[in-house]
Amino acid sequence: MTKGKRIVRPEEVETQMFDWGNLKWMSEPRITDAVRFSAGVVILESGKGHSSHNHPGVEEILYCISGEGEQSVEDEKQPLVPGMLVHIPPGVFHETYNTGWEQLKLLAIYSPPGPEKEFATFPDCTVLPPGKLPIK
């Protein structure tokens, strides 16, 4: 059995590019052999975000690293600033928008893993191989 990575650098994993920003899944079953969660870095470009969506059967945590945004979870909407954590229960609708002029950088964690694989199949997703910079 092949052992997954224990230390992962951003240039070692693919990048999922969307018109609103990029995702880099640093820990998921294909990378680290993690079976209970996946974790990735999300970058939302200024003035961009993703519309309301949900992940049936999957719990999500978002931790704001830098930038400013607005986070909605069900009917609750709040400003999102560095240091804040957002818990999204399974199946609950949510959306995130960058309201600042800088990139909004988040750590996203899913339990169990799965949505990160689905994103790569979306028609508006371009998957870049490891090491290739996401230049538009």
HUWOZI-V874536 format. One record per pair of residues at least 4 apart in sequence whose C-alpha atoms are under 7 Angstrom apart, sorted by the first residue. I is the first residue (numbers start at 0). J is the second residue. D is the distance in Angstrom with one decimal. If there is no record, write none. Layout:
i:I j:J d:D
i:I j:J d:D
This chain:
i:3 j:30 d:5.7
i:3 j:31 d:4.1
i:3 j:32 d:5.0
i:4 j:30 d:6.1
i:4 j:31 d:4.8
i:5 j:31 d:6.3
i:7 j:11 d:6.7
i:7 j:25 d:6.4
i:9 j:25 d:6.9
i:10 j:129 d:5.5
i:10 j:130 d:4.5
i:11 j:129 d:5.1
i:11 j:130 d:6.3
i:12 j:23 d:6.8
i:12 j:24 d:7.0
i:12 j:25 d:6.6
i:12 j:129 d:4.6
i:13 j:23 d:6.4
i:13 j:126 d:6.7
i:13 j:127 d:5.5
i:13 j:128 d:4.7
i:13 j:129 d:4.3
i:14 j:21 d:6.6
i:14 j:22 d:5.8
i:14 j:23 d:5.0
i:14 j:126 d:5.7
i:14 j:127 d:5.1
i:14 j:128 d:6.7
i:14 j:129 d:7.0
i:15 j:21 d:5.5
i:15 j:22 d:5.0
i:15 j:23 d:6.5
i:15 j:119 d:6.6
i:15 j:124 d:6.2
i:15 j:125 d:5.8
i:15 j:126 d:4.6
i:15 j:127 d:6.4
i:16 j:20 d:6.1
i:16 j:21 d:4.6
i:16 j:22 d:6.6
i:16 j:124 d:5.5
i:16 j:125 d:5.0
i:16 j:126 d:6.2
i:16 j:133 d:6.9
i:17 j:21 d:6.0
i:17 j:123 d:6.0
i:17 j:124 d:5.2
i:17 j:125 d:6.7
i:19 j:43 d:5.8
i:19 j:44 d:5.8
i:19 j:47 d:5.1
i:19 j:48 d:5.5
i:19 j:49 d:7.0
i:20 j:42 d:5.4
i:20 j:43 d:4.6
i:20 j:44 d:5.4
i:21 j:41 d:5.9
i:21 j:42 d:5.3
i:21 j:43 d:6.8
i:22 j:39 d:6.7
i:22 j:40 d:5.7
i:22 j:41 d:4.7
i:22 j:42 d:6.5
i:23 j:39 d:5.3
i:23 j:40 d:5.2
i:23 j:41 d:6.7
i:24 j:38 d:5.8
i:24 j:39 d:4.0
i:24 j:40 d:6.5
i:25 j:38 d:5.9
i:25 j:39 d:5.0
i:26 j:30 d:5.8
i:26 j:31 d:5.6
i:26 j:33 d:6.8
i:26 j:37 d:5.2
i:26 j:38 d:5.0
i:26 j:39 d:6.6
i:27 j:31 d:5.9
i:27 j:32 d:6.5
i:27 j:33 d:5.6
i:27 j:36 d:6.9
i:27 j:37 d:4.5
i:27 j:38 d:6.6
i:27 j:112 d:6.7
i:28 j:32 d:4.1
i:28 j:33 d:4.8
i:28 j:34 d:6.0
i:33 j:37 d:6.9
i:34 j:112 d:7.0
i:35 j:110 d:5.8
i:35 j:111 d:4.9
i:35 j:112 d:6.4
i:36 j:108 d:6.7
i:36 j:109 d:5.3
i:36 j:110 d:4.4
i:36 j:111 d:4.8
i:36 j:112 d:4.8
i:37 j:108 d:5.5
i:37 j:109 d:5.2
i:37 j:110 d:6.7
i:37 j:112 d:4.9
i:38 j:107 d:5.5
i:38 j:108 d:4.4
i:38 j:109 d:6.5
i:39 j:106 d:5.8
i:39 j:107 d:5.3
i:39 j:108 d:6.6
i:40 j:105 d:5.8
i:40 j:106 d:4.8
i:40 j:107 d:6.2
i:41 j:104 d:5.7
i:41 j:105 d:5.0
i:41 j:106 d:6.2
i:41 j:107 d:6.8
i:42 j:102 d:6.3
i:42 j:103 d:5.6
i:42 j:104 d:4.6
i:42 j:105 d:6.5
i:43 j:47 d:6.2
i:43 j:48 d:6.2
i:43 j:97 d:6.1
i:43 j:102 d:5.7
i:43 j:103 d:5.0
i:43 j:104 d:6.6
i:44 j:97 d:6.6
i:44 j:102 d:4.9
i:44 j:103 d:6.6
i:45 j:97 d:5.5
i:45 j:98 d:6.6
i:45 j:99 d:5.9
i:45 j:100 d:5.1
i:45 j:101 d:5.7
i:45 j:102 d:5.5
i:46 j:96 d:7.0
i:46 j:97 d:5.3
i:46 j:98 d:5.6
i:46 j:99 d:6.9
i:47 j:96 d:5.8
i:47 j:97 d:5.5
i:48 j:95 d:5.5
i:48 j:96 d:4.0
i:48 j:97 d:6.0
i:49 j:94 d:5.9
i:49 j:95 d:6.0
i:49 j:96 d:6.6
i:50 j:94 d:5.4
i:51 j:92 d:5.9
i:51 j:93 d:5.1
i:51 j:94 d:4.6
i:52 j:92 d:5.1
i:52 j:93 d:5.7
i:52 j:94 d:6.7
i:53 j:90 d:5.2
i:53 j:91 d:5.5
i:53 j:92 d:4.5
i:53 j:93 d:6.4
i:54 j:89 d:6.3
i:54 j:90 d:5.0
i:55 j:89 d:5.6
i:55 j:90 d:4.0
i:56 j:89 d:4.9
i:56 j:90 d:6.0
i:57 j:89 d:4.6
i:57 j:90 d:6.7
i:57 j:109 d:6.4
i:57 j:110 d:5.6
i:57 j:111 d:5.8
i:58 j:87 d:5.9
i:58 j:88 d:4.9
i:58 j:89 d:4.4
i:58 j:109 d:5.7
i:58 j:110 d:5.2
i:59 j:86 d:6.0
i:59 j:87 d:5.0
i:59 j:88 d:6.5
i:59 j:108 d:5.5
i:59 j:109 d:4.7
i:59 j:110 d:6.5
i:60 j:85 d:5.6
i:60 j:86 d:4.8
i:60 j:87 d:6.2
i:60 j:107 d:5.7
i:60 j:108 d:5.1
i:60 j:109 d:6.7
i:61 j:84 d:5.7
i:61 j:85 d:5.0
i:61 j:86 d:6.7
i:61 j:105 d:6.3
i:61 j:106 d:5.6
i:61 j:107 d:4.7
i:61 j:108 d:6.6
i:62 j:82 d:6.8
i:62 j:83 d:5.9
i:62 j:84 d:4.5
i:62 j:85 d:6.4
i:62 j:105 d:5.5
i:62 j:106 d:5.1
i:62 j:107 d:6.6
i:63 j:80 d:6.2
i:63 j:81 d:4.7
i:63 j:82 d:5.6
i:63 j:83 d:5.5
i:63 j:84 d:6.5
i:63 j:104 d:6.3
i:63 j:105 d:4.6
i:63 j:106 d:6.6
i:64 j:81 d:5.0
i:64 j:82 d:6.4
i:64 j:104 d:5.4
i:64 j:105 d:5.3
i:64 j:106 d:7.0
i:65 j:81 d:5.0
i:65 j:103 d:5.7
i:65 j:104 d:5.1
i:66 j:80 d:6.5
i:66 j:81 d:6.6
i:66 j:99 d:6.6
i:66 j:101 d:5.9
i:66 j:102 d:5.8
i:66 j:103 d:4.2
i:66 j:104 d:6.3
i:67 j:79 d:5.7
i:67 j:80 d:5.0
i:67 j:97 d:6.0
i:67 j:98 d:5.8
i:67 j:99 d:5.1
i:67 j:103 d:5.9
i:68 j:78 d:5.8
i:68 j:79 d:4.7
i:68 j:80 d:6.6
i:68 j:95 d:7.0
i:68 j:96 d:5.3
i:68 j:97 d:4.2
i:68 j:98 d:4.6
i:68 j:99 d:6.4
i:68 j:103 d:6.8
i:69 j:76 d:6.9
i:69 j:77 d:5.7
i:69 j:78 d:4.5
i:69 j:79 d:5.1
i:69 j:95 d:5.8
i:69 j:96 d:5.2
i:69 j:97 d:6.5
i:69 j:98 d:6.5
i:70 j:76 d:5.6
i:70 j:77 d:5.5
i:70 j:78 d:6.2
i:70 j:79 d:5.9
i:70 j:94 d:6.0
i:70 j:95 d:4.7
i:70 j:96 d:6.7
i:71 j:75 d:5.5
i:71 j:76 d:4.2
i:71 j:77 d:6.5
i:71 j:93 d:5.2
i:71 j:94 d:5.3
i:71 j:95 d:6.5
i:72 j:76 d:6.5
i:72 j:87 d:6.9
i:72 j:92 d:6.2
i:72 j:93 d:4.4
i:72 j:94 d:6.9
i:73 j:91 d:6.4
i:73 j:92 d:5.4
i:73 j:93 d:5.9
i:79 j:83 d:6.6
i:87 j:91 d:6.4
i:97 j:103 d:5.8
i:113 j:117 d:6.8
i:114 j:118 d:6.4
i:118 j:124 d:6.9
i:119 j:124 d:5.9
i:119 j:126 d:6.5
i:127 j:131 d:6.2
